[in-house]
Amino acid sequence: MKHLWGRKPLAELEAEALESEKGLKRTLGAGSLVALGVGAIIGAGLFVRTAAAAANTAGPSVTFGFIVAAIGCAFAGLCYAELASMLPIAGSAYTYTYATMGELIAWIIGWDLTLEYALGAATVAIAWSEYLNKLLNIFGMGIPYALCHSPFEVDPITGAHGMINLPALGILVVLTVLLVRGIQESALVNTLIVIVKLVIVLLIIGLGWRFIDPANHTPYIPPPGEYTDKQGVTHAFGGPMGILGAAGIVFFAFIGFDAVSTAAQEAKNPRRDMPIGILGSLAVCTVLYVLFAHVLTGLAPVEFFRTTGSEASVAQAIERAMPGYAWLSHLVTVAILGGFSSVILVMLMGQSRVFYSMSRDGLVPGMFSELHSRYRTPYKSNLLFLAFVGVFAAFVPGDIVGDMTSIGTLFAFILVSIGVWVMRVKEPQLPRPFRVPAVPLVSTLGALLCSAMIFGLGWPNWARLGAWLAIGLAIYFGYGIKRSKLRGAT
């Protein structure tokens, strides 16, 4: 039983760091970290989950949901930064928890991260499919409803039933092949995508502001009630619970901010630069998110986002409310397709790397850390998760997989927040280039806020997360605990 709480020795992490990283140079200042954070944060969630949160839980008050989610991210991000600065190997929450809270919690977080990355990729692939169809409509073409929607979806206008989302599955296959071949994204292309995303957000805010209809913002915070979506799931709508539910839904839009915390080893002055980078990037993105959500919900009523505007919502809202700006709708559609492809690729890569690390630790079969003889990539992990992610992308509605991604990420943030406090107690003497101020207050607030957002996502999502964790624990006790390399070394 004691082995369940065995921690991965820091000396071993140091050896891995020397082997894999050859020492990272401290070249990033506060401004560079803020830019890194803005580029990582503004992505798929903003263009997909904003409309879903407005339709299902909060109406126009989705703006307050963004603020709540940002505050939770700020607390959790500071905790990430401390662990990233003190643990000598760049990694994920899996690495951090293995060193702070032991193997069992590390397994749980690794299994949870698999859910986060895999279903995050599925969510964005489904959104990619929606915007592809929107692009094809511009040229008078389109994919039949049955071939670009899950079997659980019905067209609210024609009554057509979905069968399989082939475009979502197709983009996953293409990007997995790229990963197996080891083709890396160009830094220039990534920079251009970030610039385009920022320009789109600013254009929509700047041009759309004068088309806001005050009637769509009345009342701004809807009275408490309930709304049952097209999948038959009932949500708390309006009032404080609606805002809390919206915070959990739009939390997806902040996934990626922890990229700032993992750059702690490359910051010139971590103690000063890390809080500036984390809080600065969150502040910039939150202001943009709130303004964007305010404009989007002002262009169309809530009912629009529940029906015709439930897919490719940004482009649809522009066409509905901004006559003469069809070019902006087309630009949004094309740019979002490119941006989404980049996000899917990164999520698939991140998910396979977590499983690769778990395999090297002996917790899952060694085949998942085997490298391709030619391309030197963990191709078996890539192919396994193509099948797993593909099932969700092809056969599950986007709202469901998006909420599961959010709840998985929130659960990871809770464990990281707790991990900082645990590490302060167990290893107070370890050097910490960056220290979270006011521990345990900040770490406790981070865990509590993330827990509140999980609560706002409702019991169906709790049940799904519980079922996923139960499957993971069964695998750990049936396989991982017996073959753990840490167990063999003790």
Contacts in CASP RR format, 6 or more apart in sequence:
PFRMAT RR
TARGET T0000
AUTHOR 0000-0000-0000
METHOD contacts of the structure
MODEL  1
MKHLWGRKPLAELEAEALESEKGLKRTLGAGSLVALGVGAIIGAGLFVRT
AAAAANTAGPSVTFGFIVAAIGCAFAGLCYAELASMLPIAGSAYTYTYAT
MGELIAWIIGWDLTLEYALGAATVAIAWSEYLNKLLNIFGMGIPYALCHS
PFEVDPITGAHGMINLPALGILVVLTVLLVRGIQESALVNTLIVIVKLVI
VLLIIGLGWRFIDPANHTPYIPPPGEYTDKQGVTHAFGGPMGILGAAGIV
FFAFIGFDAVSTAAQEAKNPRRDMPIGILGSLAVCTVLYVLFAHVLTGLA
PVEFFRTTGSEASVAQAIERAMPGYAWLSHLVTVAILGGFSSVILVMLMG
QSRVFYSMSRDGLVPGMFSELHSRYRTPYKSNLLFLAFVGVFAAFVPGDI
VGDMTSIGTLFAFILVSIGVWVMRVKEPQLPRPFRVPAVPLVSTLGALLC
SAMIFGLGWPNWARLGAWLAIGLAIYFGYGIKRSKLRGAT
3 103 0 8 1.000
3 481 0 8 1.000
3 484 0 8 1.000
3 486 0 8 1.000
3 487 0 8 1.000
3 490 0 8 1.000
4 102 0 8 1.000
4 103 0 8 1.000
4 104 0 8 1.000
4 481 0 8 1.000
5 101 0 8 1.000
5 102 0 8 1.000
5 103 0 8 1.000
5 104 0 8 1.000
6 102 0 8 1.000
6 103 0 8 1.000
6 486 0 8 1.000
6 490 0 8 1.000
7 98 0 8 1.000
7 99 0 8 1.000
7 100 0 8 1.000
7 101 0 8 1.000
7 102 0 8 1.000
7 103 0 8 1.000
8 95 0 8 1.000
8 98 0 8 1.000
8 99 0 8 1.000
8 102 0 8 1.000
8 103 0 8 1.000
8 106 0 8 1.000
8 361 0 8 1.000
8 486 0 8 1.000
10 87 0 8 1.000
10 88 0 8 1.000
10 99 0 8 1.000
10 430 0 8 1.000
13 87 0 8 1.000
13 88 0 8 1.000
13 89 0 8 1.000
13 95 0 8 1.000
13 99 0 8 1.000
14 88 0 8 1.000
14 89 0 8 1.000
16 89 0 8 1.000
17 23 0 8 1.000
17 88 0 8 1.000
17 89 0 8 1.000
17 90 0 8 1.000
20 89 0 8 1.000
21 89 0 8 1.000
21 90 0 8 1.000
24 90 0 8 1.000
24 265 0 8 1.000
24 266 0 8 1.000
25 266 0 8 1.000
26 265 0 8 1.000
26 266 0 8 1.000
26 267 0 8 1.000
26 268 0 8 1.000
27 266 0 8 1.000
27 268 0 8 1.000
28 36 0 8 1.000
28 263 0 8 1.000
28 266 0 8 1.000
28 267 0 8 1.000
28 268 0 8 1.000
28 273 0 8 1.000
29 267 0 8 1.000
29 268 0 8 1.000
29 269 0 8 1.000
29 273 0 8 1.000
30 272 0 8 1.000
30 273 0 8 1.000
30 276 0 8 1.000
30 277 0 8 1.000
31 276 0 8 1.000
31 277 0 8 1.000
33 260 0 8 1.000
33 263 0 8 1.000
33 267 0 8 1.000
33 273 0 8 1.000
33 274 0 8 1.000
33 276 0 8 1.000
33 277 0 8 1.000
33 278 0 8 1.000
33 281 0 8 1.000
34 276 0 8 1.000
34 277 0 8 1.000
34 280 0 8 1.000
34 281 0 8 1.000
34 284 0 8 1.000
35 281 0 8 1.000
36 259 0 8 1.000
36 260 0 8 1.000
36 263 0 8 1.000
36 277 0 8 1.000
36 281 0 8 1.000
37 256 0 8 1.000
37 257 0 8 1.000
37 259 0 8 1.000
37 260 0 8 1.000
37 277 0 8 1.000
37 281 0 8 1.000
37 285 0 8 1.000
38 194 0 8 1.000
38 198 0 8 1.000
38 281 0 8 1.000
38 284 0 8 1.000
38 285 0 8 1.000
39 194 0 8 1.000
39 197 0 8 1.000
39 198 0 8 1.000
39 281 0 8 1.000
40 256 0 8 1.000
40 257 0 8 1.000
40 259 0 8 1.000
40 260 0 8 1.000
40 281 0 8 1.000
41 253 0 8 1.000
41 254 0 8 1.000
41 256 0 8 1.000
41 257 0 8 1.000
41 281 0 8 1.000
41 282 0 8 1.000
41 285 0 8 1.000
42 194 0 8 1.000
42 197 0 8 1.000
42 198 0 8 1.000
42 201 0 8 1.000
42 285 0 8 1.000
42 288 0 8 1.000
43 197 0 8 1.000
43 253 0 8 1.000
43 339 0 8 1.000
43 343 0 8 1.000
44 123 0 8 1.000
44 124 0 8 1.000
44 127 0 8 1.000
44 252 0 8 1.000
44 253 0 8 1.000
44 339 0 8 1.000
44 340 0 8 1.000
44 343 0 8 1.000
45 124 0 8 1.000
45 250 0 8 1.000
45 252 0 8 1.000
45 253 0 8 1.000
45 255 0 8 1.000
46 201 0 8 1.000
46 253 0 8 1.000
46 289 0 8 1.000
46 292 0 8 1.000
47 127 0 8 1.000
47 313 0 8 1.000
47 314 0 8 1.000
47 332 0 8 1.000
47 336 0 8 1.000
48 123 0 8 1.000
48 124 0 8 1.000
48 127 0 8 1.000
48 252 0 8 1.000
48 313 0 8 1.000
49 249 0 8 1.000
49 250 0 8 1.000
49 252 0 8 1.000
49 253 0 8 1.000
49 402 0 8 1.000
50 62 0 8 1.000
50 250 0 8 1.000
50 253 0 8 1.000
50 289 0 8 1.000
50 292 0 8 1.000
50 293 0 8 1.000
50 296 0 8 1.000
50 313 0 8 1.000
51 296 0 8 1.000
51 305 0 8 1.000
51 309 0 8 1.000
51 310 0 8 1.000
51 313 0 8 1.000
51 314 0 8 1.000
51 317 0 8 1.000
52 249 0 8 1.000
52 305 0 8 1.000
52 310 0 8 1.000
52 399 0 8 1.000
53 59 0 8 1.000
53 62 0 8 1.000
53 65 0 8 1.000
53 245 0 8 1.000
53 246 0 8 1.000
53 248 0 8 1.000
53 249 0 8 1.000
53 250 0 8 1.000
54 60 0 8 1.000
54 62 0 8 1.000
54 246 0 8 1.000
54 293 0 8 1.000
54 296 0 8 1.000
54 297 0 8 1.000
54 302 0 8 1.000
54 305 0 8 1.000
55 227 0 8 1.000
55 229 0 8 1.000
55 302 0 8 1.000
55 305 0 8 1.000
55 306 0 8 1.000
55 310 0 8 1.000
56 227 0 8 1.000
56 229 0 8 1.000
56 235 0 8 1.000
56 237 0 8 1.000
56 249 0 8 1.000
56 399 0 8 1.000
57 227 0 8 1.000
57 235 0 8 1.000
57 236 0 8 1.000
57 237 0 8 1.000
57 238 0 8 1.000
57 241 0 8 1.000
57 242 0 8 1.000
57 243 0 8 1.000
57 245 0 8 1.000
57 246 0 8 1.000
57 249 0 8 1.000
58 64 0 8 1.000
58 65 0 8 1.000
58 221 0 8 1.000
58 222 0 8 1.000
58 237 0 8 1.000
58 238 0 8 1.000
58 239 0 8 1.000
58 242 0 8 1.000
58 243 0 8 1.000
58 245 0 8 1.000
58 246 0 8 1.000
59 222 0 8 1.000
59 237 0 8 1.000
59 238 0 8 1.000
59 246 0 8 1.000
59 297 0 8 1.000
59 302 0 8 1.000
60 216 0 8 1.000
60 217 0 8 1.000
60 220 0 8 1.000
60 221 0 8 1.000
60 222 0 8 1.000
60 294 0 8 1.000
60 297 0 8 1.000
60 298 0 8 1.000
60 302 0 8 1.000
61 220 0 8 1.000
61 221 0 8 1.000
61 222 0 8 1.000
61 238 0 8 1.000
61 239 0 8 1.000
61 242 0 8 1.000
61 243 0 8 1.000
61 246 0 8 1.000
62 246 0 8 1.000
62 250 0 8 1.000
62 293 0 8 1.000
62 297 0 8 1.000
63 290 0 8 1.000
63 293 0 8 1.000
63 294 0 8 1.000
63 297 0 8 1.000
64 221 0 8 1.000
64 243 0 8 1.000
64 246 0 8 1.000
64 247 0 8 1.000
65 243 0 8 1.000
65 244 0 8 1.000
65 245 0 8 1.000
65 246 0 8 1.000
65 247 0 8 1.000
65 248 0 8 1.000
65 250 0 8 1.000
66 246 0 8 1.000
66 247 0 8 1.000
66 250 0 8 1.000
66 253 0 8 1.000
66 286 0 8 1.000
66 289 0 8 1.000
66 290 0 8 1.000
66 293 0 8 1.000
67 286 0 8 1.000
67 290 0 8 1.000
68 243 0 8 1.000
68 244 0 8 1.000
68 247 0 8 1.000
68 449 0 8 1.000
68 453 0 8 1.000
69 247 0 8 1.000
69 248 0 8 1.000
69 250 0 8 1.000
69 251 0 8 1.000
69 253 0 8 1.000
69 254 0 8 1.000
69 453 0 8 1.000
70 254 0 8 1.000
70 282 0 8 1.000
70 283 0 8 1.000
70 285 0 8 1.000
70 286 0 8 1.000
70 289 0 8 1.000
71 449 0 8 1.000
72 413 0 8 1.000
72 445 0 8 1.000
72 446 0 8 1.000
72 449 0 8 1.000
72 450 0 8 1.000
72 453 0 8 1.000
73 251 0 8 1.000
73 254 0 8 1.000
73 257 0 8 1.000
73 282 0 8 1.000
73 413 0 8 1.000
74 278 0 8 1.000
74 279 0 8 1.000
74 282 0 8 1.000
75 417 0 8 1.000
75 442 0 8 1.000
75 443 0 8 1.000
75 445 0 8 1.000
75 446 0 8 1.000
75 449 0 8 1.000
76 413 0 8 1.000
76 414 0 8 1.000
76 416 0 8 1.000
76 417 0 8 1.000
76 446 0 8 1.000
76 450 0 8 1.000
77 257 0 8 1.000
77 258 0 8 1.000
77 260 0 8 1.000
77 261 0 8 1.000
77 278 0 8 1.000
77 413 0 8 1.000
77 416 0 8 1.000
78 274 0 8 1.000
78 275 0 8 1.000
78 278 0 8 1.000
78 279 0 8 1.000
78 436 0 8 1.000
78 437 0 8 1.000
78 442 0 8 1.000
79 413 0 8 1.000
79 416 0 8 1.000
79 417 0 8 1.000
79 419 0 8 1.000
79 420 0 8 1.000
79 436 0 8 1.000
79 442 0 8 1.000
79 443 0 8 1.000
79 446 0 8 1.000
80 93 0 8 1.000
80 96 0 8 1.000
80 258 0 8 1.000
80 261 0 8 1.000
80 262 0 8 1.000
80 416 0 8 1.000
81 260 0 8 1.000
81 261 0 8 1.000
81 264 0 8 1.000
81 270 0 8 1.000
81 274 0 8 1.000
81 275 0 8 1.000
81 278 0 8 1.000
81 434 0 8 1.000
81 436 0 8 1.000
82 420 0 8 1.000
82 423 0 8 1.000
82 432 0 8 1.000
82 434 0 8 1.000
82 435 0 8 1.000
82 436 0 8 1.000
83 96 0 8 1.000
83 100 0 8 1.000
83 261 0 8 1.000
83 416 0 8 1.000
83 419 0 8 1.000
83 420 0 8 1.000
83 423 0 8 1.000
84 90 0 8 1.000
84 91 0 8 1.000
84 96 0 8 1.000
84 261 0 8 1.000
84 262 0 8 1.000
84 263 0 8 1.000
84 264 0 8 1.000
84 265 0 8 1.000
85 264 0 8 1.000
85 265 0 8 1.000
85 267 0 8 1.000
85 270 0 8 1.000
85 274 0 8 1.000
85 432 0 8 1.000
85 433 0 8 1.000
85 434 0 8 1.000
86 423 0 8 1.000
86 430 0 8 1.000
86 431 0 8 1.000
86 432 0 8 1.000
86 433 0 8 1.000
87 95 0 8 1.000
87 96 0 8 1.000
87 99 0 8 1.000
88 265 0 8 1.000
89 95 0 8 1.000
90 262 0 8 1.000
90 265 0 8 1.000
91 262 0 8 1.000
91 357 0 8 1.000
92 110 0 8 1.000
92 113 0 8 1.000
92 262 0 8 1.000
92 350 0 8 1.000
92 353 0 8 1.000
92 354 0 8 1.000
92 357 0 8 1.000
93 109 0 8 1.000
93 110 0 8 1.000
93 113 0 8 1.000
93 412 0 8 1.000
93 415 0 8 1.000
93 416 0 8 1.000
94 106 0 8 1.000
94 109 0 8 1.000
94 110 0 8 1.000
94 113 0 8 1.000
94 354 0 8 1.000
94 357 0 8 1.000
94 358 0 8 1.000
95 357 0 8 1.000
96 416 0 8 1.000
96 419 0 8 1.000
97 105 0 8 1.000
97 106 0 8 1.000
97 108 0 8 1.000
97 109 0 8 1.000
97 110 0 8 1.000
97 415 0 8 1.000
97 416 0 8 1.000
97 419 0 8 1.000
98 106 0 8 1.000
98 361 0 8 1.000
99 423 0 8 1.000
100 419 0 8 1.000
100 420 0 8 1.000
100 422 0 8 1.000
100 423 0 8 1.000
100 426 0 8 1.000
101 415 0 8 1.000
101 418 0 8 1.000
101 419 0 8 1.000
101 422 0 8 1.000
103 363 0 8 1.000
103 481 0 8 1.000
103 484 0 8 1.000
103 486 0 8 1.000
103 487 0 8 1.000
104 476 0 8 1.000
105 415 0 8 1.000
107 358 0 8 1.000
107 363 0 8 1.000
107 472 0 8 1.000
107 473 0 8 1.000
107 476 0 8 1.000
107 480 0 8 1.000
108 415 0 8 1.000
108 469 0 8 1.000
108 472 0 8 1.000
108 473 0 8 1.000
109 412 0 8 1.000
109 415 0 8 1.000
110 354 0 8 1.000
110 358 0 8 1.000
111 468 0 8 1.000
111 469 0 8 1.000
111 472 0 8 1.000
111 475 0 8 1.000
111 476 0 8 1.000
112 408 0 8 1.000
112 411 0 8 1.000
112 412 0 8 1.000
112 468 0 8 1.000
112 469 0 8 1.000
113 351 0 8 1.000
113 354 0 8 1.000
113 412 0 8 1.000
114 351 0 8 1.000
114 354 0 8 1.000
114 355 0 8 1.000
114 385 0 8 1.000
115 404 0 8 1.000
115 405 0 8 1.000
115 408 0 8 1.000
115 465 0 8 1.000
115 468 0 8 1.000
116 255 0 8 1.000
116 351 0 8 1.000
116 405 0 8 1.000
116 408 0 8 1.000
116 409 0 8 1.000
116 412 0 8 1.000
117 347 0 8 1.000
117 348 0 8 1.000
117 350 0 8 1.000
117 351 0 8 1.000
117 354 0 8 1.000
118 347 0 8 1.000
118 351 0 8 1.000
118 385 0 8 1.000
118 388 0 8 1.000
118 389 0 8 1.000
118 392 0 8 1.000
119 389 0 8 1.000
119 392 0 8 1.000
119 401 0 8 1.000
119 402 0 8 1.000
119 404 0 8 1.000
119 405 0 8 1.000
120 252 0 8 1.000
120 255 0 8 1.000
120 347 0 8 1.000
120 401 0 8 1.000
120 402 0 8 1.000
120 405 0 8 1.000
121 172 0 8 1.000
121 344 0 8 1.000
121 347 0 8 1.000
121 348 0 8 1.000
121 351 0 8 1.000
121 389 0 8 1.000
121 393 0 8 1.000
122 168 0 8 1.000
122 172 0 8 1.000
122 389 0 8 1.000
122 390 0 8 1.000
122 392 0 8 1.000
122 393 0 8 1.000
122 396 0 8 1.000
122 398 0 8 1.000
122 401 0 8 1.000
123 252 0 8 1.000
123 398 0 8 1.000
123 401 0 8 1.000
123 402 0 8 1.000
123 405 0 8 1.000
124 340 0 8 1.000
124 343 0 8 1.000
124 344 0 8 1.000
124 347 0 8 1.000
125 165 0 8 1.000
125 168 0 8 1.000
125 169 0 8 1.000
125 171 0 8 1.000
125 172 0 8 1.000
125 340 0 8 1.000
125 344 0 8 1.000
125 389 0 8 1.000
125 390 0 8 1.000
125 393 0 8 1.000
126 165 0 8 1.000
126 168 0 8 1.000
126 393 0 8 1.000
126 397 0 8 1.000
126 398 0 8 1.000
126 401 0 8 1.000
127 336 0 8 1.000
127 340 0 8 1.000
127 398 0 8 1.000
128 167 0 8 1.000
128 168 0 8 1.000
128 171 0 8 1.000
128 337 0 8 1.000
128 340 0 8 1.000
128 341 0 8 1.000
128 344 0 8 1.000
129 148 0 8 1.000
129 165 0 8 1.000
129 167 0 8 1.000
129 168 0 8 1.000
129 171 0 8 1.000
130 148 0 8 1.000
130 311 0 8 1.000
130 312 0 8 1.000
131 312 0 8 1.000
131 315 0 8 1.000
131 333 0 8 1.000
131 336 0 8 1.000
131 337 0 8 1.000
131 340 0 8 1.000
132 143 0 8 1.000
132 167 0 8 1.000
132 337 0 8 1.000
133 142 0 8 1.000
133 143 0 8 1.000
133 148 0 8 1.000
133 167 0 8 1.000
133 311 0 8 1.000
133 312 0 8 1.000
134 311 0 8 1.000
134 312 0 8 1.000
134 315 0 8 1.000
134 316 0 8 1.000
134 333 0 8 1.000
135 330 0 8 1.000
135 333 0 8 1.000
135 334 0 8 1.000
135 337 0 8 1.000
136 142 0 8 1.000
136 143 0 8 1.000
138 330 0 8 1.000
138 333 0 8 1.000
143 166 0 8 1.000
143 167 0 8 1.000
144 160 0 8 1.000
145 155 0 8 1.000
145 158 0 8 1.000
145 160 0 8 1.000
145 161 0 8 1.000
145 162 0 8 1.000
146 160 0 8 1.000
146 161 0 8 1.000
146 162 0 8 1.000
146 163 0 8 1.000
146 164 0 8 1.000
147 162 0 8 1.000
147 163 0 8 1.000
147 164 0 8 1.000
147 165 0 8 1.000
147 166 0 8 1.000
148 165 0 8 1.000
148 166 0 8 1.000
148 167 0 8 1.000
148 168 0 8 1.000
149 155 0 8 1.000
149 162 0 8 1.000
149 163 0 8 1.000
149 165 0 8 1.000
150 162 0 8 1.000
150 164 0 8 1.000
150 165 0 8 1.000
150 394 0 8 1.000
150 395 0 8 1.000
150 396 0 8 1.000
150 397 0 8 1.000
150 398 0 8 1.000
151 161 0 8 1.000
151 162 0 8 1.000
151 163 0 8 1.000
151 164 0 8 1.000
151 395 0 8 1.000
152 231 0 8 1.000
152 395 0 8 1.000
152 396 0 8 1.000
152 397 0 8 1.000
153 161 0 8 1.000
153 162 0 8 1.000
153 230 0 8 1.000
153 231 0 8 1.000
153 397 0 8 1.000
154 160 0 8 1.000
154 161 0 8 1.000
154 162 0 8 1.000
154 230 0 8 1.000
155 161 0 8 1.000
156 230 0 8 1.000
156 307 0 8 1.000
156 308 0 8 1.000
156 310 0 8 1.000
157 307 0 8 1.000
157 308 0 8 1.000
164 394 0 8 1.000
164 395 0 8 1.000
165 393 0 8 1.000
165 394 0 8 1.000
165 395 0 8 1.000
166 394 0 8 1.000
168 390 0 8 1.000
168 393 0 8 1.000
168 394 0 8 1.000
169 390 0 8 1.000
169 393 0 8 1.000
169 394 0 8 1.000
171 341 0 8 1.000
171 344 0 8 1.000
172 344 0 8 1.000
172 348 0 8 1.000
172 386 0 8 1.000
172 389 0 8 1.000
172 390 0 8 1.000
172 393 0 8 1.000
173 386 0 8 1.000
175 341 0 8 1.000
175 344 0 8 1.000
175 345 0 8 1.000
175 348 0 8 1.000
176 348 0 8 1.000
176 382 0 8 1.000
176 383 0 8 1.000
176 385 0 8 1.000
176 386 0 8 1.000
178 345 0 8 1.000
179 345 0 8 1.000
179 348 0 8 1.000
179 349 0 8 1.000
179 352 0 8 1.000
179 377 0 8 1.000
179 382 0 8 1.000
180 372 0 8 1.000
180 375 0 8 1.000
180 377 0 8 1.000
180 379 0 8 1.000
180 382 0 8 1.000
180 383 0 8 1.000
181 375 0 8 1.000
181 377 0 8 1.000
182 375 0 8 1.000
182 376 0 8 1.000
182 377 0 8 1.000
185 342 0 8 1.000
185 345 0 8 1.000
185 346 0 8 1.000
189 342 0 8 1.000
190 342 0 8 1.000
193 338 0 8 1.000
193 339 0 8 1.000
193 342 0 8 1.000
196 335 0 8 1.000
196 339 0 8 1.000
197 335 0 8 1.000
197 339 0 8 1.000
200 331 0 8 1.000
200 332 0 8 1.000
200 335 0 8 1.000
200 336 0 8 1.000
201 288 0 8 1.000
201 292 0 8 1.000
202 288 0 8 1.000
203 328 0 8 1.000
203 331 0 8 1.000
204 292 0 8 1.000
204 295 0 8 1.000
204 296 0 8 1.000
204 314 0 8 1.000
204 318 0 8 1.000
204 328 0 8 1.000
204 332 0 8 1.000
205 288 0 8 1.000
205 291 0 8 1.000
205 292 0 8 1.000
205 295 0 8 1.000
206 295 0 8 1.000
207 322 0 8 1.000
207 325 0 8 1.000
207 328 0 8 1.000
208 295 0 8 1.000
208 299 0 8 1.000
208 318 0 8 1.000
208 321 0 8 1.000
208 322 0 8 1.000
209 295 0 8 1.000
211 299 0 8 1.000
211 321 0 8 1.000
211 322 0 8 1.000
212 294 0 8 1.000
212 295 0 8 1.000
212 298 0 8 1.000
212 299 0 8 1.000
213 298 0 8 1.000
213 299 0 8 1.000
213 321 0 8 1.000
215 301 0 8 1.000
216 297 0 8 1.000
216 298 0 8 1.000
216 299 0 8 1.000
216 300 0 8 1.000
216 301 0 8 1.000
216 302 0 8 1.000
217 294 0 8 1.000
217 297 0 8 1.000
217 298 0 8 1.000
221 238 0 8 1.000
221 239 0 8 1.000
221 243 0 8 1.000
222 237 0 8 1.000
222 238 0 8 1.000
222 239 0 8 1.000
222 302 0 8 1.000
223 238 0 8 1.000
223 239 0 8 1.000
224 236 0 8 1.000
224 237 0 8 1.000
224 238 0 8 1.000
224 239 0 8 1.000
224 240 0 8 1.000
224 241 0 8 1.000
224 242 0 8 1.000
225 236 0 8 1.000
225 237 0 8 1.000
225 238 0 8 1.000
225 239 0 8 1.000
226 234 0 8 1.000
226 235 0 8 1.000
226 236 0 8 1.000
226 237 0 8 1.000
227 234 0 8 1.000
227 235 0 8 1.000
227 237 0 8 1.000
227 306 0 8 1.000
228 234 0 8 1.000
228 235 0 8 1.000
229 235 0 8 1.000
229 306 0 8 1.000
229 399 0 8 1.000
230 306 0 8 1.000
230 310 0 8 1.000
231 397 0 8 1.000
231 399 0 8 1.000
231 400 0 8 1.000
233 399 0 8 1.000
233 400 0 8 1.000
233 460 0 8 1.000
235 242 0 8 1.000
235 245 0 8 1.000
235 458 0 8 1.000
236 242 0 8 1.000
236 245 0 8 1.000
236 456 0 8 1.000
236 458 0 8 1.000
241 456 0 8 1.000
242 456 0 8 1.000
244 452 0 8 1.000
244 453 0 8 1.000
244 455 0 8 1.000
244 456 0 8 1.000
245 453 0 8 1.000
245 456 0 8 1.000
245 457 0 8 1.000
245 458 0 8 1.000
247 452 0 8 1.000
247 453 0 8 1.000
247 456 0 8 1.000
248 403 0 8 1.000
248 406 0 8 1.000
248 407 0 8 1.000
248 410 0 8 1.000
248 453 0 8 1.000
248 454 0 8 1.000
248 456 0 8 1.000
248 457 0 8 1.000
249 402 0 8 1.000
249 403 0 8 1.000
249 406 0 8 1.000
249 457 0 8 1.000
250 289 0 8 1.000
250 293 0 8 1.000
251 406 0 8 1.000
251 409 0 8 1.000
251 410 0 8 1.000
251 453 0 8 1.000
252 402 0 8 1.000
252 405 0 8 1.000
252 406 0 8 1.000
252 409 0 8 1.000
253 289 0 8 1.000
254 282 0 8 1.000
254 285 0 8 1.000
255 405 0 8 1.000
255 409 0 8 1.000
257 278 0 8 1.000
257 281 0 8 1.000
257 282 0 8 1.000
257 285 0 8 1.000
260 274 0 8 1.000
260 277 0 8 1.000
260 278 0 8 1.000
260 281 0 8 1.000
261 274 0 8 1.000
261 278 0 8 1.000
264 270 0 8 1.000
264 274 0 8 1.000
264 433 0 8 1.000
264 434 0 8 1.000
267 273 0 8 1.000
267 274 0 8 1.000
267 433 0 8 1.000
267 434 0 8 1.000
270 433 0 8 1.000
270 434 0 8 1.000
271 433 0 8 1.000
271 434 0 8 1.000
271 435 0 8 1.000
274 434 0 8 1.000
275 434 0 8 1.000
275 437 0 8 1.000
296 313 0 8 1.000
296 314 0 8 1.000
296 317 0 8 1.000
297 305 0 8 1.000
298 321 0 8 1.000
299 317 0 8 1.000
299 318 0 8 1.000
299 320 0 8 1.000
299 321 0 8 1.000
299 322 0 8 1.000
300 309 0 8 1.000
300 316 0 8 1.000
300 317 0 8 1.000
300 320 0 8 1.000
300 321 0 8 1.000
304 316 0 8 1.000
304 317 0 8 1.000
304 320 0 8 1.000
305 313 0 8 1.000
305 317 0 8 1.000
308 316 0 8 1.000
309 316 0 8 1.000
309 317 0 8 1.000
312 333 0 8 1.000
314 332 0 8 1.000
314 336 0 8 1.000
315 329 0 8 1.000
315 330 0 8 1.000
315 332 0 8 1.000
315 333 0 8 1.000
315 336 0 8 1.000
318 325 0 8 1.000
318 328 0 8 1.000
318 329 0 8 1.000
318 332 0 8 1.000
319 326 0 8 1.000
319 329 0 8 1.000
322 328 0 8 1.000
322 329 0 8 1.000
348 382 0 8 1.000
348 385 0 8 1.000
348 386 0 8 1.000
348 389 0 8 1.000
351 385 0 8 1.000
351 389 0 8 1.000
352 378 0 8 1.000
352 381 0 8 1.000
352 382 0 8 1.000
352 385 0 8 1.000
353 378 0 8 1.000
355 364 0 8 1.000
355 368 0 8 1.000
355 378 0 8 1.000
355 381 0 8 1.000
355 384 0 8 1.000
355 385 0 8 1.000
356 368 0 8 1.000
356 369 0 8 1.000
356 378 0 8 1.000
356 381 0 8 1.000
358 364 0 8 1.000
358 368 0 8 1.000
359 365 0 8 1.000
359 366 0 8 1.000
359 367 0 8 1.000
359 368 0 8 1.000
359 369 0 8 1.000
359 381 0 8 1.000
360 366 0 8 1.000
360 369 0 8 1.000
360 485 0 8 1.000
361 484 0 8 1.000
361 485 0 8 1.000
361 486 0 8 1.000
362 480 0 8 1.000
362 483 0 8 1.000
362 484 0 8 1.000
362 485 0 8 1.000
363 476 0 8 1.000
363 479 0 8 1.000
363 480 0 8 1.000
363 483 0 8 1.000
363 484 0 8 1.000
364 475 0 8 1.000
364 479 0 8 1.000
364 480 0 8 1.000
365 479 0 8 1.000
367 380 0 8 1.000
368 378 0 8 1.000
368 380 0 8 1.000
368 381 0 8 1.000
368 384 0 8 1.000
369 378 0 8 1.000
369 381 0 8 1.000
370 378 0 8 1.000
370 379 0 8 1.000
370 380 0 8 1.000
371 377 0 8 1.000
371 378 0 8 1.000
371 379 0 8 1.000
372 378 0 8 1.000
372 379 0 8 1.000
392 401 0 8 1.000
393 401 0 8 1.000
403 457 0 8 1.000
403 461 0 8 1.000
404 461 0 8 1.000
404 464 0 8 1.000
404 465 0 8 1.000
404 468 0 8 1.000
406 453 0 8 1.000
406 457 0 8 1.000
407 454 0 8 1.000
407 457 0 8 1.000
407 461 0 8 1.000
407 462 0 8 1.000
407 464 0 8 1.000
407 465 0 8 1.000
408 465 0 8 1.000
410 450 0 8 1.000
410 451 0 8 1.000
410 453 0 8 1.000
410 454 0 8 1.000
411 450 0 8 1.000
411 454 0 8 1.000
411 465 0 8 1.000
413 446 0 8 1.000
413 447 0 8 1.000
413 450 0 8 1.000
414 446 0 8 1.000
414 447 0 8 1.000
414 450 0 8 1.000
414 451 0 8 1.000
414 454 0 8 1.000
417 443 0 8 1.000
417 444 0 8 1.000
417 446 0 8 1.000
417 447 0 8 1.000
417 450 0 8 1.000
418 443 0 8 1.000
418 447 0 8 1.000
419 443 0 8 1.000
420 436 0 8 1.000
420 439 0 8 1.000
420 443 0 8 1.000
421 439 0 8 1.000
421 440 0 8 1.000
421 443 0 8 1.000
421 444 0 8 1.000
423 430 0 8 1.000
424 439 0 8 1.000
424 440 0 8 1.000
436 442 0 8 1.000
436 443 0 8 1.000
454 461 0 8 1.000
454 462 0 8 1.000
481 487 0 8 1.000
END
